[in-house]
Amino acid sequence: MAKWNDISAHSQDATDRAPKTWEMKGPCGLRIAVTRHIHYPKDQWLLVCAGVVDGQYELEAKHITAAKREALTLVATRLHEMAEFAAREQLR
């Protein structure tokens, strides 16, 4: 089973070293990241997954465990939709 890794980057003088970016690597080079961004509220988690979502997707969850779960659900749903679309197009 794939696992989440803390890939947070901190400045050398940062006093708060709490994880702010978690990443999971999936099959075929798929990278799912749940992160915080300086221009969003502190409790706002964002999903980044190139090719699956455009840019950064604002997650509803405020706790990291729930945000990771929400991110995986969104990515799985989007991949399923993409696969269905491809299958329909192939039948044309």
PyMOL commands that set and color helices and strands:
alter all, ss='L'
color gray80, all
select helices_A, chain A and resi 27-29+64-90
alter helices_A, ss='H'
color red, helices_A
select strands_A, chain A and resi 5-6+21-25+31-35+46-48+56-58
alter strands_A, ss='S'
color yellow, strands_A
deselect
rebuild
show_as cartoon
